[in-house]
Amino acid sequence: MRMSKVLSGGFFAGQRTYIISGVGILSAITAYLVGDENVFTTMNSIFTLAGIYFLRKSTQRGKNANSRKIPKR
């Protein structure tokens, strides 16, 4: 495996924001169900992470836009 592919993200290149938003929303719901958060904190977390998801989605250009391109030598 080439190091440039690892540094640019490989299979998950350009998907990091979506994964982090999804995991954050899942963790906010889990924290509410366990009893660590109240409904207002949970909704605040969900709306914030969903906003980040949709902001990234609206600024993405092209089919596989990736802002971490590593120049080839």
N, CA, C and O atoms as CSV, one atom per row, in Angstrom:
chain,resi,resn,atom,element,x,y,z
A,1,MET,N,N,0.846,-1.174,0.000
A,1,MET,CA,C,0.000,0.000,0.000
A,1,MET,C,C,0.891,1.237,0.000
A,1,MET,O,O,1.847,1.325,0.771
A,2,ARG,N,N,0.579,2.161,-0.845
A,2,ARG,CA,C,1.378,3.378,-0.948
A,2,ARG,C,C,1.060,4.333,0.195
A,2,ARG,O,O,-0.090,4.451,0.617
A,3,MET,N,N,2.083,5.009,0.688
A,3,MET,CA,C,1.915,5.935,1.809
A,3,MET,C,C,1.014,7.106,1.435
A,3,MET,O,O,0.284,7.607,2.291
A,4,SER,N,N,1.043,7.554,0.192
A,4,SER,CA,C,0.195,8.679,-0.212
A,4,SER,C,C,-1.286,8.312,-0.118
A,4,SER,O,O,-2.116,9.167,0.191
A,5,LYS,N,N,-1.623,7.044,-0.383
A,5,LYS,CA,C,-3.017,6.608,-0.260
A,5,LYS,C,C,-3.449,6.604,1.201
A,5,LYS,O,O,-4.585,6.964,1.509
A,6,VAL,N,N,-2.562,6.202,2.099
A,6,VAL,CA,C,-2.871,6.189,3.526
A,6,VAL,C,C,-3.058,7.620,4.037
A,6,VAL,O,O,-3.992,7.889,4.792
A,7,LEU,N,N,-2.179,8.536,3.632
A,7,LEU,CA,C,-2.247,9.912,4.101
A,7,LEU,C,C,-3.456,10.655,3.549
A,7,LEU,O,O,-3.977,11.553,4.210
A,8,SER,N,N,-3.911,10.301,2.359
A,8,SER,CA,C,-5.063,10.992,1.774
A,8,SER,C,C,-6.381,10.380,2.218
A,8,SER,O,O,-7.430,10.912,1.857
A,9,GLY,N,N,-6.387,9.308,2.970
A,9,GLY,CA,C,-7.611,8.755,3.520
A,9,GLY,C,C,-8.019,7.425,2.941
A,9,GLY,O,O,-8.867,6.743,3.516
A,10,GLY,N,N,-7.441,7.030,1.814
A,10,GLY,CA,C,-7.757,5.738,1.232
A,10,GLY,C,C,-9.231,5.585,0.908
A,10,GLY,O,O,-9.819,6.438,0.243
A,11,PHE,N,N,-9.822,4.508,1.374
A,11,PHE,CA,C,-11.220,4.194,1.091
A,11,PHE,C,C,-12.178,5.237,1.656
A,11,PHE,O,O,-13.209,5.520,1.046
A,12,PHE,N,N,-11.854,5.810,2.813
A,12,PHE,CA,C,-12.737,6.766,3.475
A,12,PHE,C,C,-12.383,8.212,3.172
A,12,PHE,O,O,-12.780,9.105,3.920
A,13,ALA,N,N,-11.647,8.470,2.096
A,13,ALA,CA,C,-11.268,9.837,1.743
A,13,ALA,C,C,-12.515,10.666,1.495
A,13,ALA,O,O,-13.369,10.282,0.695
A,14,GLY,N,N,-12.626,11.788,2.168
A,14,GLY,CA,C,-13.768,12.669,2.017
A,14,GLY,C,C,-14.985,12.270,2.820
A,14,GLY,O,O,-15.998,12.967,2.758
A,15,GLN,N,N,-14.939,11.192,3.566
A,15,GLN,CA,C,-16.090,10.717,4.330
A,15,GLN,C,C,-15.942,10.965,5.832
A,15,GLN,O,O,-16.838,10.624,6.604
A,16,ARG,N,N,-14.840,11.546,6.244
A,16,ARG,CA,C,-14.542,11.713,7.669
A,16,ARG,C,C,-15.617,12.550,8.386
A,16,ARG,O,O,-16.035,12.194,9.488
A,17,THR,N,N,-16.061,13.640,7.783
A,17,THR,CA,C,-17.059,14.502,8.413
A,17,THR,C,C,-18.377,13.761,8.614
A,17,THR,O,O,-19.023,13.901,9.652
A,18,TYR,N,N,-18.769,12.976,7.621
A,18,TYR,CA,C,-20.028,12.230,7.727
A,18,TYR,C,C,-19.944,11.164,8.813
A,18,TYR,O,O,-20.904,10.957,9.555
A,19,ILE,N,N,-18.818,10.495,8.910
A,19,ILE,CA,C,-18.641,9.461,9.924
A,19,ILE,C,C,-18.657,10.070,11.321
A,19,ILE,O,O,-19.303,9.540,12.225
A,20,ILE,N,N,-17.947,11.182,11.497
A,20,ILE,CA,C,-17.896,11.834,12.803
A,20,ILE,C,C,-19.279,12.351,13.203
A,20,ILE,O,O,-19.671,12.231,14.364
A,21,SER,N,N,-20.016,12.923,12.258
A,21,SER,CA,C,-21.367,13.407,12.565
A,21,SER,C,C,-22.288,12.254,12.944
A,21,SER,O,O,-23.052,12.359,13.904
A,22,GLY,N,N,-22.222,11.164,12.203
A,22,GLY,CA,C,-23.064,10.001,12.498
A,22,GLY,C,C,-22.763,9.394,13.855
A,22,GLY,O,O,-23.677,9.060,14.609
A,23,VAL,N,N,-21.487,9.252,14.167
A,23,VAL,CA,C,-21.095,8.690,15.460
A,23,VAL,C,C,-21.490,9.640,16.592
A,23,VAL,O,O,-21.906,9.193,17.660
A,24,GLY,N,N,-21.361,10.943,16.361
A,24,GLY,CA,C,-21.755,11.916,17.385
A,24,GLY,C,C,-23.238,11.880,17.673
A,24,GLY,O,O,-23.650,11.935,18.831
A,25,ILE,N,N,-24.055,11.787,16.616
A,25,ILE,CA,C,-25.497,11.703,16.807
A,25,ILE,C,C,-25.868,10.414,17.536
A,25,ILE,O,O,-26.702,10.425,18.441
A,26,LEU,N,N,-25.251,9.313,17.142
A,26,LEU,CA,C,-25.507,8.041,17.812
A,26,LEU,C,C,-25.107,8.101,19.282
A,26,LEU,O,O,-25.815,7.562,20.133
A,27,SER,N,N,-23.995,8.742,19.591
A,27,SER,CA,C,-23.556,8.826,20.981
A,27,SER,C,C,-24.457,9.757,21.788
A,27,SER,O,O,-24.672,9.512,22.975
A,28,ALA,N,N,-24.990,10.821,21.177
A,28,ALA,CA,C,-25.917,11.708,21.893
A,28,ALA,C,C,-27.213,10.971,22.232
A,28,ALA,O,O,-27.739,11.115,23.335
A,29,ILE,N,N,-27.723,10.187,21.291
A,29,ILE,CA,C,-28.943,9.418,21.548
A,29,ILE,C,C,-28.694,8.364,22.620
A,29,ILE,O,O,-29.532,8.153,23.497
A,30,THR,N,N,-27.542,7.703,22.548
A,30,THR,CA,C,-27.207,6.690,23.552
A,30,THR,C,C,-27.069,7.310,24.939
A,30,THR,O,O,-27.539,6.740,25.923
A,31,ALA,N,N,-26.425,8.480,25.023
A,31,ALA,CA,C,-26.271,9.147,26.321
A,31,ALA,C,C,-27.632,9.521,26.906
A,31,ALA,O,O,-27.822,9.454,28.120
A,32,TYR,N,N,-28.579,9.913,26.052
A,32,TYR,CA,C,-29.932,10.216,26.543
A,32,TYR,C,C,-30.627,8.958,27.046
A,32,TYR,O,O,-31.253,8.967,28.106
A,33,LEU,N,N,-30.511,7.873,26.278
A,33,LEU,CA,C,-31.187,6.632,26.670
A,33,LEU,C,C,-30.616,6.037,27.954
A,33,LEU,O,O,-31.338,5.406,28.727
A,34,VAL,N,N,-29.318,6.241,28.178
A,34,VAL,CA,C,-28.681,5.730,29.397
A,34,VAL,C,C,-29.019,6.617,30.590
A,34,VAL,O,O,-29.028,6.150,31.729
A,35,GLY,N,N,-29.297,7.898,30.333
A,35,GLY,CA,C,-29.650,8.807,31.416
A,35,GLY,C,C,-28.574,9.816,31.746
A,35,GLY,O,O,-28.686,10.523,32.747
A,36,ASP,N,N,-27.543,9.904,30.941
A,36,ASP,CA,C,-26.469,10.854,31.212
A,36,ASP,C,C,-26.795,12.270,30.755
A,36,ASP,O,O,-26.198,13.223,31.256
A,37,GLU,N,N,-27.731,12.436,29.815
A,37,GLU,CA,C,-28.099,13.749,29.307
A,37,GLU,C,C,-29.609,13.910,29.367
A,37,GLU,O,O,-30.354,12.930,29.384
A,38,ASN,N,N,-30.048,15.172,29.398
A,38,ASN,CA,C,-31.487,15.416,29.307
A,38,ASN,C,C,-31.854,15.651,27.836
A,38,ASN,O,O,-30.981,15.673,26.969
A,39,VAL,N,N,-33.125,15.822,27.570
A,39,VAL,CA,C,-33.594,15.908,26.191
A,39,VAL,C,C,-33.081,17.179,25.500
A,39,VAL,O,O,-32.849,17.156,24.292
A,40,PHE,N,N,-32.902,18.270,26.223
A,40,PHE,CA,C,-32.460,19.519,25.623
A,40,PHE,C,C,-31.004,19.435,25.171
A,40,PHE,O,O,-30.665,19.914,24.089
A,41,THR,N,N,-30.157,18.843,25.974
A,41,THR,CA,C,-28.752,18.656,25.600
A,41,THR,C,C,-28.637,17.705,24.420
A,41,THR,O,O,-27.820,17.915,23.524
A,42,THR,N,N,-29.448,16.672,24.420
A,42,THR,CA,C,-29.428,15.709,23.318
A,42,THR,C,C,-29.842,16.376,22.010
A,42,THR,O,O,-29.182,16.195,20.987
A,43,MET,N,N,-30.928,17.145,22.035
A,43,MET,CA,C,-31.384,17.816,20.817
A,43,MET,C,C,-30.371,18.857,20.342
A,43,MET,O,O,-30.177,19.024,19.137
A,44,ASN,N,N,-29.728,19.553,21.269
A,44,ASN,CA,C,-28.699,20.515,20.902
A,44,ASN,C,C,-27.547,19.821,20.190
A,44,ASN,O,O,-27.057,20.317,19.175
A,45,SER,N,N,-27.116,18.696,20.702
A,45,SER,CA,C,-26.034,17.938,20.068
A,45,SER,C,C,-26.439,17.435,18.692
A,45,SER,O,O,-25.662,17.520,17.741
A,46,ILE,N,N,-27.646,16.914,18.586
A,46,ILE,CA,C,-28.112,16.372,17.306
A,46,ILE,C,C,-28.213,17.465,16.257
A,46,ILE,O,O,-27.770,17.264,15.126
A,47,PHE,N,N,-28.783,18.616,16.596
A,47,PHE,CA,C,-28.922,19.695,15.618
A,47,PHE,C,C,-27.570,20.272,15.220
A,47,PHE,O,O,-27.374,20.638,14.061
A,48,THR,N,N,-26.638,20.358,16.161
A,48,THR,CA,C,-25.297,20.856,15.840
A,48,THR,C,C,-24.585,19.913,14.883
A,48,THR,O,O,-24.028,20.353,13.877
A,49,LEU,N,N,-24.598,18.625,15.187
A,49,LEU,CA,C,-23.917,17.653,14.326
A,49,LEU,C,C,-24.604,17.506,12.973
A,49,LEU,O,O,-23.932,17.315,11.959
A,50,ALA,N,N,-25.925,17.591,12.942
A,50,ALA,CA,C,-26.628,17.547,11.665
A,50,ALA,C,C,-26.311,18.789,10.839
A,50,ALA,O,O,-26.206,18.704,9.615
A,51,GLY,N,N,-26.160,19.932,11.486
A,51,GLY,CA,C,-25.772,21.151,10.785
A,51,GLY,C,C,-24.406,21.029,10.153
A,51,GLY,O,O,-24.197,21.479,9.026
A,52,ILE,N,N,-23.474,20.423,10.867
A,52,ILE,CA,C,-22.130,20.196,10.314
A,52,ILE,C,C,-22.198,19.257,9.124
A,52,ILE,O,O,-21.525,19.478,8.117
A,53,TYR,N,N,-23.011,18.207,9.232
A,53,TYR,CA,C,-23.187,17.246,8.142
A,53,TYR,C,C,-23.722,17.941,6.890
A,53,TYR,O,O,-23.176,17.772,5.800
A,54,PHE,N,N,-24.789,18.722,7.050
A,54,PHE,CA,C,-25.406,19.368,5.890
A,54,PHE,C,C,-24.562,20.510,5.353
A,54,PHE,O,O,-24.608,20.791,4.155
A,55,LEU,N,N,-23.787,21.182,6.211
A,55,LEU,CA,C,-22.874,22.214,5.734
A,55,LEU,C,C,-21.809,21.600,4.845
A,55,LEU,O,O,-21.490,22.146,3.789
A,56,ARG,N,N,-21.262,20.483,5.259
A,56,ARG,CA,C,-20.269,19.778,4.454
A,56,ARG,C,C,-20.884,19.289,3.146
A,56,ARG,O,O,-20.262,19.377,2.088
A,57,LYS,N,N,-22.107,18.775,3.226
A,57,LYS,CA,C,-22.791,18.264,2.045
A,57,LYS,C,C,-23.051,19.381,1.039
A,57,LYS,O,O,-22.967,19.154,-0.168
A,58,SER,N,N,-23.366,20.588,1.520
A,58,SER,CA,C,-23.681,21.691,0.616
A,58,SER,C,C,-22.437,22.301,-0.025
A,58,SER,O,O,-22.539,22.909,-1.090
A,59,THR,N,N,-21.271,22.156,0.593
A,59,THR,CA,C,-20.058,22.741,0.034
A,59,THR,C,C,-19.228,21.748,-0.766
A,59,THR,O,O,-18.196,22.121,-1.323
A,60,GLN,N,N,-19.656,20.499,-0.834
A,60,GLN,CA,C,-18.904,19.473,-1.551
A,60,GLN,C,C,-19.053,19.685,-3.051
A,60,GLN,O,O,-20.156,19.900,-3.553
A,61,ARG,N,N,-17.922,19.623,-3.766
A,61,ARG,CA,C,-17.932,19.784,-5.213
A,61,ARG,C,C,-17.502,18.488,-5.864
A,61,ARG,O,O,-16.592,17.808,-5.389
A,62,GLY,N,N,-18.154,18.159,-6.936
A,62,GLY,CA,C,-17.769,16.958,-7.674
A,62,GLY,C,C,-18.284,15.701,-7.004
A,62,GLY,O,O,-18.876,15.747,-5.925
A,63,LYS,N,N,-18.046,14.582,-7.661
A,63,LYS,CA,C,-18.545,13.310,-7.138
A,63,LYS,C,C,-17.774,12.858,-5.910
A,63,LYS,O,O,-18.383,12.483,-4.908
A,64,ASN,N,N,-16.457,12.886,-5.963
A,64,ASN,CA,C,-15.630,12.452,-4.840
A,64,ASN,C,C,-14.699,13.577,-4.415
A,64,ASN,O,O,-13.478,13.422,-4.439
A,65,ALA,N,N,-15.271,14.698,-4.030
A,65,ALA,CA,C,-14.456,15.836,-3.621
A,65,ALA,C,C,-13.689,15.498,-2.349
A,65,ALA,O,O,-14.248,14.958,-1.395
A,66,ASN,N,N,-12.417,15.818,-2.351
A,66,ASN,CA,C,-11.571,15.535,-1.199
A,66,ASN,C,C,-10.620,16.702,-1.018
A,66,ASN,O,O,-9.873,17.038,-1.936
A,67,SER,N,N,-10.637,17.326,0.151
A,67,SER,CA,C,-9.804,18.489,0.403
A,67,SER,C,C,-8.396,18.112,0.852
A,67,SER,O,O,-7.561,18.996,1.043
A,68,ARG,N,N,-8.111,16.820,1.026
A,68,ARG,CA,C,-6.800,16.401,1.502
A,68,ARG,C,C,-6.020,15.675,0.429
A,68,ARG,O,O,-5.468,14.605,0.688
A,69,LYS,N,N,-5.961,16.226,-0.760
A,69,LYS,CA,C,-5.198,15.604,-1.828
A,69,LYS,C,C,-3.705,15.766,-1.546
A,69,LYS,O,O,-3.244,16.853,-1.196
A,70,ILE,N,N,-2.966,14.687,-1.699
A,70,ILE,CA,C,-1.524,14.682,-1.521
A,70,ILE,C,C,-0.899,14.742,-2.927
A,70,ILE,O,O,-1.174,13.883,-3.764
A,71,PRO,N,N,-0.068,15.747,-3.178
A,71,PRO,CA,C,0.528,15.829,-4.528
A,71,PRO,C,C,1.475,14.654,-4.777
A,71,PRO,O,O,2.210,14.235,-3.882
A,72,LYS,N,N,1.446,14.135,-5.994
A,72,LYS,CA,C,2.345,13.043,-6.370
A,72,LYS,C,C,3.712,13.609,-6.691
A,72,LYS,O,O,3.834,14.703,-7.243
A,73,ARG,N,N,4.728,12.862,-6.343
A,73,ARG,CA,C,6.103,13.306,-6.617
A,73,ARG,C,C,6.661,12.603,-7.807
A,73,ARG,O,O,7.806,12.847,-8.187
